[in-house]
Amino acid sequence: MLNTEYRIPILDAERGIGSVPAYLQGVMFKVFSDHGYAWTDDIEFKDLVSSVGASMLFALKLGYGERVDLVLQYAHGFDPGEGIDYLRFVVLSSF
């Protein structure tokens, strides 16, 4: 598996509303590409599959220390038989 990505900062805000303990840290745009395959037999170049996509990430700070990321992502798979397009929304939190 080979994963490449490039992150582009759009906004570095670090801003909130008054004394509310929640604010926007920043917004980031990310483009990515994946190449690989899971196999159990010999590796053949024709079995490798690829995909490309893009994400928009909104980093929020909630409370007094918890960061939450809201991610909107689109990806396109290039495999003619099993390649799919998908759009997803993900809420991530650090631990």
Secondary structure as UniProt FT lines:
FT   STRAND          2..11
FT   STRAND          15..16
FT   TURN            18..19
FT   STRAND          22..36
FT   HELIX           45..47
FT   STRAND          49..62
FT   TURN            63..65
FT   STRAND          66..77
FT   TURN            80..82
FT   STRAND          85..93
//
